Amino acid sequence: MYSMIQIGQRNKFTRIELRDIHVLRAKVFRDRMGWEVPILGGMEIDGYDALEPHYMVIRNDAQRICGCWRILPTMGPYMLKDTFPELVQNGTLPEDETVWELSRFAIETEGDNRYGFAERAKEAMRGIVNFADEQGISKYVTVTTTAVERLLRHAGVETTRMGPPLQIGVEKAVALEIHLGQKTRTALFGAYH
């Protein structure tokens, strides 16, 4: 299994690639997970997509988009702060140039699970760590499900809950800090990274 990962702002992608990102998100979030998300022309898109985020695009062997992730600085509006602040227990939400938010992670499952965490998802995590190194990002924050939290923990990614999980729609959601220190790097890259 081969994955090609590219990270860039919207203007680095063609209109067709952007459409494919948003169609994939609709398939994953509405169709597969049953979330109530806004769909426009078969695409899942929200206001945060208008804020010049970076996108990770994952392509398979056939160069077809099979995964994506949205990456947004916390200096300005972002999903955890402006949509789900109730997930943060002490109410302190980061607004820091070195802390960015990960949101809208969508990946097509192709049966490549290894110990519960797909290799393609691990490749995406490695890409996120490399992007952090390039951008001077010290950590990420994210809103995710408790199921994904367990998978991250099982993969060895160091996380800290920002508050207790809450039922949001059909999912038990939790806000996490994703630490990019040696524990995470060893888990994703091995002992010599």
Buried (B, 14 or more C-beta within 10 A) or exposed (E): EEBEBBBEEBEEBEEEBBBBBBBBBBBBBBEEBEBEBEBEEEBBBBEBBEEEBBBBBBBBEEEEBBBBBBBBBBEEBBBBBEBBEEBBEEEEBBEBEBBBBBBBBBBBEEEEEEEEBBBBBBBBBBBBBBBBEEBEBBBBBBBBBEEBBEBBBEBBBBBEBBBEBEEBEEBBBBBBBBBBEEEBBBBBBEEEE
